[in-house]
């Protein structure tokens, strides 16, 4: 590629020389938010860093979906430039495939099944600790809450409802035949499905609702101040939304449906575990009865 050519899908921003020099002088690092070493901090303290599966890579990613010499990060006058090295599965910035791109603070870099968050600025240390806190509460792939956070929130809501007699409901659901997607299309396709689903979930829950990924393809939604009828209506709306959504990987459509179990809190339930068990049984019933349905 000639120096004058602009790679497809690369955005170019013109800024002043002073700003370019300031950007290049700022500290920068990657934080692994999905991958084999979640929470690992990788300082960008040299002019160039090789990323890939090779043992000689500066940042070695021991995952099959990464190429041996997958990508390179180079410090330039414009900041940190990420360049794909003709990798098999591509390099992505904020879920957009790139050939090369100057990174901005907060960008999410995806290499195979690993996701790295790029942090840059004069307060990288503070940003890093904030990101670690986020990793304690959020699932890095889907950006919904994680299992640990969900379990703590469920305990609080259960105790509150028991004390004040407030209604709430629990919805458990998972992706139908998800193993088949991974087996036939590969784990990168499965990850893309999960990311897309996470985006839909975040856009379709109320502010006070809590949605979490609690297993590989299993999710939970905690619905405060919601009775069984309202929870079933919510689950049915979400079921139809996903059934009608176009999921795809590498421009090939993948049909996705969900099965739901729904149970409302009742004062006879002695613990949150009992509520979860009851909801899980309803989810199993939905699977047994043909999938892509809501059971309550």
N, C-alpha and C positions, 0 to 999 in steps of 0.2 A: 504494500500500500504506500503510495507516495505521501510526502509530508503535507501536500496541499489538499489531499482528499479528506473528506469528512465521513467517518464510518456511519453506516445506517443506524438509526435509532440513537445517535449520540447528540446530546444537547450541548450547544456552545453558548457560553455567556461571556460578554465582554465587560471587564471591570478595569478600574484604574490600576496603574503599576503599583501604587502604594498599597492598595488592597491585596494585590497578588503577593507582594512581599510579606505582608502581615500574615496572610493565610499560610504561606509556606513556613513561617517561623513558629506557628502555633504547635503545641503538643498534640499528638494524635495516637489513637490506639483502636484495636478491635476488641470487642467482647463477644465471646461465643454464646449465643442465646439458644441455639439448637445444634446438637452434635455430640460428639463423644466426651467433650470436656466443658460442660455447661458452666458458665461463669468465669472461664479462663480469660485473663486479660493479656493481649498481645500488643506490646508497645511498638509503635512505628518510629524507631529511633535511628534508622539508617536510610541511605538514599534509595535503596531498592530492596524489595522483599518478594521472594518467590513463594507461591502457594500451590500445594498439590500433594499427591499421594507419595511422591518420591521421598526417600529417606534423606535426600540432600536438600529438600525444600526448607526454606527458613521457617515457614509455617506448614508443618506436615499435617495433613488431614487423612487419617487412617480409615478411610471409607471408600468402598468400591465405586461409588457414584462420582468420585472426584478423579480427574485425570492425573497422571504422574506430574505433569508440568502444566497445571490447570490455568493459573493466572499469575500476574505480577502486579505489585503495587510500586509505583515509582514516584519519588518526590520531585516535583517540578516547580517552576516559578508560579504556576497557577494553583498549586496545592498538591494533594495526593491523587495521582492518576491510576485508576484500576484498568488493567488491560487483560482481556481474554487471550490465551495462547492457543487458540484453535481447539479448545477442549471438546470432548465428546458430548457432554450434556449441557454445555454453555455456562456462562456467568451472568448472574442477574443482579440488578440493583433495584430495590423496591419492586420486585416481581416483574421487572422489565429486562429482557435479554439485551446485553450490550456487547460491543466489541471493545470499546474503551470509553471511560467516562471519569471526569474529575469528581471525587467524592465530596459530599457535603455532610456536615454534622447531623447525625441521626439516621443516615442511610443504612438500609439493611441489605447486606451482600449475601447472596445465596450461591454456594458452590456445592453442587451435588445435593446431599441431604443436610449439609451444614449451613447454618445461618449465622453471620457475623454482623454485629452492629458497630458502625463506625462512629467514633466520638472524636471531636476535634475542638480545640479552644484553649483558653487560659485556665479553665476550671475542669480539666479532664478528670482529675481525682474525684471531685464532687459528683460529676456525671457518672463515673464508674460506680460509685457506691449507690447512687440512685438506681442505676440499671440492675445492680445486684438485688436491691429491694424489689424491683419489678419482677425479677426472675423468681423471687420467693412467692409471688402472688399470681403471676400470669404464665400461661403456657406459651412458649416462644413461637411455636409454629402457627397456632390459630389466633393468638392474642386475646383469648378469653381467659377467665380465671383458671387456675390449676386445681388439682384435687385437694391439696393441703388447705388452700384458702376456702374451698367449698365446704370441706368438713368442719372447719372452724365456724363458718357462717351458719351452717345448718344447726350446729349445737346452740349457737346464740338464738337463732330464730325459734328453735324447738322450746328452749327455756322461756323465751318471751311469750310465746303462744300459750304455754302451759300455765304461766303465771297470770296473764291478762286476758286469756280466753279469746285471743285474736286468731282468725283463720289464716292458714297458709297452705300451699300445696307444693308437692314435689313432682317433677317430670323427669323421667329418665328415658333416653333414646339412644339408638346407635344406627350406624349406616348398614343397610342391608347388603349382604354379600361383599363386604369390603375386602375380605381376604382374596376373593376372586379378582378384584381390581389390582391388588398388589401382585398376585401370581401371574396374571396375564399381561398387565401393562407396566409393571415394575413399581418399585417403591417411590420413585419420583412422581409418578402419576398419583399414587395414593396421597403423597404429601400435598400435591396441588389440590386435590379434592378437599382435604382437611383445611387448607388455607382458605379456599373459596367458601366452604361451609362456615368457617369462623367469621368471615366478613358478613355473611348473611345473618348469622346469629346476633352479632353486635348491632346490626341495623334494625333488628326486629324484636328487641326486648325493651321493656320499660326501664326507666332510669333506676328504679328500686329493685328490679329483678336481677338475679345473679345467675349468669350462665358460666358453666365450667366444663372443661375437658377432664374427665375422671379416669379415662382409660385410652387405649389405642384409638378406637373409633367410637367410644362411648362418651356421652355428654349428659349433663344434668342442668336443670333450670329450677331455681328456687323462686317461688312466686309468693311474696308476702301479701297479706290482706286479700287473698284469693281463695274462693271456695272451689269445690270439685268441678262444678259446672263451668266456672270461668277458666280453670286450668285445662279442662278438656277442649274448650273452644280455642284456647291458645295453642295447644298441641296440634289440633286439627288444622289451624291456620298455617302453622309452621310446616306440617306435613305436605299440604297442598303447595306451599311456596317452593319447597325443595323439589317436589315432584315436577313442577313446571319450570324449574331453573335449568339453564344450559350449563352443565359442567363439561370441561374438556381438558385434554392434555395433548400438546403438540398438534393442535387444531382438530383433533379427533374427539367427537362427543362421547361422553361416558354417562350413562343413565344412573342416577342416584335416587334412592328412596330411603326413608327412615321409618323405623318402628318405635312406638312410644308406649311407655307405661306411666300411668298417672294415678296418684293417690293424694288425698287431702289429709291434713293433720286431724287427729281425733284425740280427745282427752283420754281415751282408754289406752292409747299407745304409751308404753312406759319409757321408751328411749328413741332417739333419732335412728339408731340401728334398726329398730323394729319398723320404722317408717320406710327406711331404705329397702329393707328386705321385702316389704309388701309391694313397693313400687317395682322392684326388680322382678317379682313374680308376674306382675302385670305386663312388664316388657317381654318376658319370656312367653307369656300368653299371646302377645301380638306376633311374635316370631312364629310360634307354633301354628297360629291360625292363618298364616299366609304372608306375613310381613306387610310393610307399607300401610300400617293402620295404627289406630290409637285404642288402647285398652285401659279401662278404669274400673 
